[in-house]
Amino acid sequence: MNSSETSDAEGTPSERTPGHRDTTGTDTTDTPATPAGFGSAQLALGGDPTGPLAGVTVVDLSTVVMAPFATQVLGDLGADVIRIEPPFDTARFSPANVGRHPGMGPLYLQVNRNKRSVALNLKKEDDLAHLMDLLESADVFVTNMRGRALTRLGIGYEQIKDRFPGLVYAHGQGFNQRSASANRPAYDEVIQAETGDVDLQRRSVGSLTYMPTFIADKTSSLWLALGVVSALYERRATGLGQHVEIPMADVMIHMNSVEHLSGQVFSPAQDTEIGNPLSLNRIHSAFETADGEAVAAVPYTYADIKLLLTATGDELADDPCWDGDRIDSAAFTRGMDRILATSTRLTLDEWETYLQDNDFPYAVVRDIDGLPDSPYVREMDLMPEVDHPTEGRMRTVANPIGMSRTPVNIRRLPEPAGASTDEVLAALAAVAASGGTGTTGTPGD
């Protein structure tokens, strides 16, 4: 599935507690005790923000995943996010034919909580004026529209920075605005191809398939949120906003280079093949158990290889080669091949006991469709159920940030398009009537 992130539409090691099974013989997963600040403890529907961004107002002119996910993070952290709805956002209808009501699809519901939805068609003069009025009292403006569309609307950074000198203007797009690709449309898969992810798939599994997750969208969204928070922190000293630009291509080149640049780090480059050799090796794989389950226990050293071979009783575990310090790729591959070939000598329970006794990092391979009911998710209450005003009973996924004094909270569930338009525009009218003082409403209402 594609997720357009640059719309041109102008309207728009400590003690380890096993997380997957109770080894004491007593199942406690049915009645999890939610730690403060996590899981359902974050639910405060209709309440006030408790996070560190309480008091910050964000105007969100974005669609699909990358920027909306970033503004949801800001909302979870306490910001009042006013989402400007264009005439059409594909996320509201994704995946196709899944959902209870049109425009309230699962993808939209996952990236748009803690926001008030205001329907504005920015091709209309009055609606564009409403946007500018909202920016008068906003701290942050977030958009992922392409630069030329913003310019045509008169809301490019250079066009409005003097009018709103304190505004943090955050722009997420596919490619850097100073590049020849500035106005190219971009989907997640386009960025995967441009930045090496598709080639990594080809090198590791021999296929040009895209990674089956919106890796570029979601990774870029976190950098966007980080950029906003950093600019807000700096503004405390200067009182000035600034332009925050997050190109998805730049983000993914940065991220993929961490482990895969290899000998290209040096100039001139060392004569080594680019890419992390273990990550790209065909043996970099979870292994099966005797009872049809699978385990991820990844060896990174010869000692790890020897430990896993010992588990299966393989005589190769006694080979003195595992006592050396320098890793030989061929020997490492030979050892892992044997582990993959003999792993079914043990059941899942036997593997878990052995790995826990040896304090070896591992996880049971989970089916994605069973994730909501997995023991770790249940233990930490990471997908609490809530009653949505229009969609009925649904799951919301807890924010992973735990803060002791200013915890994140979930105050407002994703709204139908334009649900808060009257509230916000009435507040704008009240501000105008009072001579320009006031706010755009009460976020917790």
C-alpha positions in Angstrom: 0.0 0.0 0.0 1.2 3.5 -0.8 1.1 6.4 1.6 1.5 9.7 -0.1 3.5 12.0 2.2 3.9 15.0 0.0 0.5 15.9 -1.2 0.2 18.6 -3.9 -3.5 19.1 -3.1 -4.0 22.7 -2.3 -7.0 22.0 -0.1 -5.2 20.1 1.9 20.9 -5.8 31.0 19.0 -5.8 34.3 17.0 -8.6 35.8 14.9 -10.0 33.0 11.3 -11.0 33.4 10.1 -13.2 30.4 7.5 -11.2 28.5 5.9 -14.1 26.8 5.2 -16.8 29.3 5.0 -17.3 33.0 7.7 -19.7 34.1 6.4 -20.0 37.6 3.5 -22.0 36.5 0.9 -19.3 37.4 -0.6 -17.3 34.5 -1.0 -13.7 35.5 -1.6 -12.2 32.1 -5.4 -12.0 32.4 -5.2 -9.3 35.2 -2.2 -7.0 34.3 -1.3 -4.3 36.7 -0.7 -1.3 34.5 2.4 0.7 35.5 1.8 4.4 36.0 2.2 6.3 32.8 1.8 3.2 30.5 -1.1 1.4 28.9 -4.6 2.2 30.0 -3.2 4.5 32.7 -2.7 7.0 29.9 -6.5 7.1 29.2 -8.0 10.5 30.3 -10.7 11.0 27.7 -12.1 14.5 28.1 -9.5 15.4 30.5 -6.7 18.0 30.6 -3.2 17.5 29.2 -0.6 16.4 31.7 2.4 16.1 29.3 5.3 18.5 29.0 3.8 20.2 26.0 0.6 21.3 27.7 -0.1 24.9 26.7 1.5 24.5 23.2 -0.8 24.9 20.2 -0.1 23.1 17.0 -1.8 23.7 13.7 -1.5 20.5 11.7 -2.0 20.8 7.9 -0.9 17.3 6.8 -2.2 14.0 5.4 -1.6 10.3 5.5 1.1 9.1 7.9 4.4 10.9 8.2 3.4 14.3 9.5 0.1 13.2 11.2 2.0 10.6 13.2 4.4 13.3 14.3 1.6 15.6 15.4 -0.1 12.8 17.3 3.1 12.3 19.3 3.0 16.1 20.0 -0.6 15.8 21.1 0.1 12.8 23.3 2.8 15.0 24.9 0.2 17.5 25.8 -0.1 19.9 22.8 -3.4 21.1 21.6 -3.4 19.9 18.0 -5.8 21.5 15.6 -5.9 19.3 12.5 -6.8 21.2 9.3 -8.7 18.7 7.1 -8.3 19.0 3.4 -11.2 17.8 1.2 -9.7 14.3 1.1 -7.1 12.4 3.1 -6.5 8.8 1.8 -5.6 7.7 5.3 -9.2 7.9 6.2 -10.0 5.1 3.8 -7.1 2.8 4.4 -6.9 -0.1 4.2 -9.7 -0.2 1.7 -13.1 -1.5 2.8 -12.0 -1.9 6.4 -13.9 0.1 9.0 -17.3 0.8 10.4 -18.0 4.2 8.9 -16.6 5.9 5.8 -13.6 8.1 6.5 -12.8 6.4 9.8 -10.4 3.7 8.6 -7.9 1.9 10.8 -4.9 3.8 9.5 -6.5 7.2 10.2 -7.5 6.0 13.7 -3.9 5.1 14.5 -2.3 8.5 13.7 -4.9 11.1 14.6 -5.9 11.0 18.3 -5.5 14.0 20.6 -6.5 16.3 17.7 -9.4 18.6 16.9 -10.5 18.3 13.3 -11.4 21.5 11.4 -12.6 21.2 7.8 -11.1 24.0 5.7 -10.8 24.2 1.9 -7.8 26.5 1.5 -8.7 27.3 -2.1 -11.4 29.4 -0.6 -10.4 32.9 0.6 -12.4 32.7 3.8 -11.1 29.3 4.8 -7.5 30.5 4.1 -8.2 33.5 6.3 -9.3 31.2 9.1 -6.0 29.3 8.8 -4.1 32.5 9.2 -6.2 33.5 12.2 -5.3 30.1 13.8 -1.6 30.7 13.2 -1.8 34.0 15.1 -2.1 32.2 18.4 -0.3 29.0 17.4 3.2 27.9 18.5 3.8 25.4 15.8 2.7 24.9 12.2 3.2 21.4 10.7 2.7 20.5 7.1 3.7 17.9 4.5 2.3 19.7 1.5 4.9 20.2 -1.3 6.6 23.5 -1.4 5.1 24.8 -4.6 1.6 24.1 -3.3 2.4 26.0 -0.1 3.7 28.9 -2.2 0.7 29.0 -4.4 -1.5 29.3 -1.3 0.7 32.0 0.2 1.7 30.0 3.2 5.3 29.1 2.4 7.7 29.8 5.2 9.3 32.8 3.6 5.8 34.2 2.9 4.6 34.1 6.5 7.7 34.2 8.7 7.6 38.0 9.2 3.9 37.9 10.2 4.5 35.1 12.7 8.0 35.5 14.0 7.5 33.2 17.0 6.0 30.4 14.9 7.9 27.1 14.6 7.2 26.1 11.0 7.8 22.4 10.5 7.8 21.0 7.0 8.1 17.3 6.2 8.4 16.2 2.6 10.0 13.6 0.4 13.1 15.4 -0.7 15.1 18.4 0.5 13.6 21.7 -0.7 17.0 22.8 -2.0 17.5 19.8 -4.2 16.5 19.2 -7.8 13.9 16.7 -6.5 12.2 19.3 -4.2 8.8 19.0 -5.8 8.8 15.3 -6.6 5.9 13.4 -5.1 7.0 10.7 -2.7 5.5 7.6 -1.2 7.2 5.5 1.5 8.2 3.0 -1.1 9.8 5.7 -3.3 12.0 6.7 -0.4 12.8 3.1 0.4 14.1 2.8 -3.2 16.0 6.1 -3.2 17.8 5.4 0.0 18.9 1.8 -0.3 16.2 -0.1 1.6 15.0 -2.0 -1.5 18.6 -2.8 -2.4 19.1 -4.2 1.2 16.1 -6.4 0.5 17.6 -7.6 -2.8 21.0 -8.3 -1.1 19.5 -10.1 1.9 16.6 -12.1 0.4 17.1 -11.8 -3.3 13.9 -9.8 -3.9 13.0 -6.3 -4.9 10.1 -6.3 -2.5 9.6 -3.3 -0.3 9.9 -3.6 3.4 6.3 -4.5 4.6 6.0 -1.5 6.9 5.9 2.3 6.4 9.5 2.5 7.6 10.3 5.8 6.0 7.1 7.5 7.0 7.2 6.5 10.6 11.0 7.0 11.1 10.7 10.5 9.5 7.7 11.3 11.7 9.8 10.9 14.9 12.6 13.2 13.5 9.9 15.7 12.7 8.6 15.6 16.2 12.1 15.9 17.6 12.8 18.9 15.4 9.6 20.6 16.6 10.4 20.0 20.3 14.0 21.2 19.8 12.9 24.4 18.1 10.4 25.1 20.9 13.2 24.6 23.5 15.4 27.1 21.7 12.5 29.6 21.4 12.4 29.8 25.2 15.6 31.7 25.0 15.1 33.8 21.9 11.3 34.1 21.5 11.8 33.4 17.9 10.4 30.5 15.7 12.3 29.0 12.8 12.0 26.7 9.8 12.3 23.0 10.6 12.7 20.9 7.5 12.6 17.1 7.6 13.1 15.5 4.2 12.3 11.7 4.3 15.2 10.9 1.9 17.7 12.6 4.2 16.3 10.8 7.2 16.5 7.3 5.7 20.0 7.9 4.2 21.1 9.0 7.7 19.5 5.9 9.3 20.6 3.3 6.8 24.2 4.6 6.9 24.5 3.8 10.6 25.3 0.1 10.1 25.5 -0.2 6.3 28.0 2.4 5.2 30.8 0.1 6.3 34.1 0.8 4.5 32.5 3.7 2.7 32.9 5.6 6.0 36.6 6.2 5.0 37.8 8.3 2.2 39.1 6.8 0.1 36.8 3.9 0.8 38.2 0.6 2.1 38.0 -2.3 -0.2 35.1 -3.9 1.6 31.6 -4.5 0.4 29.1 -2.0 1.6 26.5 -3.2 4.1 26.4 -4.9 7.5 27.7 -8.4 6.8 25.5 -10.1 9.4 22.3 -8.3 8.6 22.7 -9.1 4.9 23.7 -12.8 5.4 21.1 -15.4 4.4 21.6 -17.1 7.8 20.4 -14.0 9.7 17.2 -15.7 10.5 15.0 -16.9 13.4 14.9 -20.7 13.7 12.1 -23.3 14.0 11.4 -25.5 17.0 10.3 -29.1 17.3 6.7 -28.1 17.9 6.3 -25.8 15.0 7.1 -22.5 16.8 10.0 -20.2 16.0 12.6 -18.4 18.1 14.8 -15.3 17.5 18.1 -15.9 19.3 20.8 -14.0 17.3 24.5 -14.9 17.7 26.9 -12.0 17.4 30.0 -13.7 18.7 31.7 -17.1 18.4 30.7 -17.7 22.1 27.1 -17.2 21.0 27.5 -19.7 18.2 29.0 -22.2 20.6 26.2 -21.7 23.1 23.5 -22.3 20.6 25.2 -25.4 19.1 25.6 -26.8 22.6 21.8 -26.5 23.0 21.1 -28.9 20.2 23.9 -31.3 21.2 25.8 -30.6 17.9 29.3 -31.9 17.9 30.4 -28.8 16.1 30.1 -27.0 19.4 33.4 -28.6 20.4 35.3 -27.2 17.4 38.2 -25.1 18.8 37.5 -22.4 16.2 34.9 -20.9 18.5 37.6 -20.0 21.0 39.2 -17.5 18.7 38.6 -13.7 18.8 38.6 -12.7 15.2 35.4 -13.5 13.4 35.7 -15.4 10.1 32.6 -14.9 8.0 32.7 -18.4 6.5 33.1 -20.1 9.9 30.3 -18.0 11.4 28.0 -18.9 8.5 28.8 -22.6 8.9 28.0 -22.4 12.6 24.7 -20.7 12.0 23.8 -23.1 9.2 24.1 -25.9 11.7 22.0 -24.1 14.2 19.2 -23.6 11.7 19.5 -27.3 10.6 19.3 -28.7 14.2 17.1 -26.2 16.0 14.1 -28.5 15.7 15.7 -31.0 18.2 14.2 -28.8 20.9 10.7 -27.7 21.6 9.8 -24.1 22.3 9.7 -24.8 26.1 13.1 -26.4 26.0 14.6 -23.5 24.0 13.1 -21.0 26.4 14.4 -22.8 29.4 17.9 -23.1 28.0 18.1 -19.5 26.8 16.8 -18.1 30.0 19.2 -20.2 32.1 22.0 -18.8 30.0 20.7 -15.2 30.0 20.7 -15.1 26.2 18.6 -12.5 24.5 15.7 -14.0 22.6 12.1 -13.7 21.7 9.4 -16.0 20.4 8.3 -15.2 16.9 4.8 -13.7 17.2 2.1 -13.8 14.5 1.2 -10.2 13.8 -2.5 -11.0 13.9 -2.0 -12.3 17.5 -0.1 -9.2 18.7 -3.0 -7.6 20.6 -3.3 -10.7 22.7 0.4 -11.5 23.1 1.6 -11.9 26.7 3.8 -8.8 26.7 1.1 -6.6 25.2 -1.3 -7.8 27.8 1.2 -7.6 30.6 1.9 -3.9 29.8 -1.6 -3.2 28.7 -0.3 -1.6 25.5 -3.5 -1.8 23.5 -6.3 -0.7 25.8 -9.8 -0.8 24.6 -12.0 2.3 24.5 -15.5 3.3 23.4 -15.3 5.7 20.5 -18.2 8.1 20.1 -18.9 7.0 16.5 -16.9 3.8 15.9 -17.8 1.9 19.0 -15.4 -0.4 20.9 -11.9 -0.1 19.5 -8.2 -0.5 20.5 -5.8 2.4 20.9 -2.1 1.8 21.1 -0.4 3.4 24.1 2.3 5.9 23.6 5.7 4.3 24.5 7.1 7.4 26.4 7.0 7.0 30.2 7.5 10.2 32.2 7.4 10.3 35.9 6.1 13.9 36.5 4.5 14.9 33.3 3.0 11.7 31.8 1.5 11.6 28.3 -2.2 11.1 28.2 -4.9 10.2 25.6 -7.6 12.8 25.9 -9.4 12.8 22.6 -10.0 10.0 20.1 -9.7 10.5 16.4 -12.6 12.6 15.1 -14.7 12.5 12.0 -13.7 15.0 9.4 -14.6 18.6 10.6 -16.0 17.5 13.9 -14.5 20.4 15.8 -14.9 23.0 13.0 -17.8 24.9 14.7 -16.1 24.9 18.1 -12.8 26.2 16.8 -14.3 28.8 14.4 -16.6 30.1 17.2 -13.6 30.5 19.4 -11.8 32.4 16.6 -14.9 34.7 16.3 -14.9 35.3 20.0 -11.2 36.2 19.9 -11.9 38.7 17.2 -14.8 40.2 19.1 -12.6 40.6 22.2 -10.0 42.6 20.3 -7.6 39.7 19.6 -7.2 38.1 23.0 -8.2 34.6 24.0 -7.7 31.0 22.7 -9.3 28.7 20.2 -11.3 26.7 22.8 -10.7 24.2 25.6 -8.8 21.1 24.3 -10.2 18.8 27.0 -13.8 19.6 26.2 
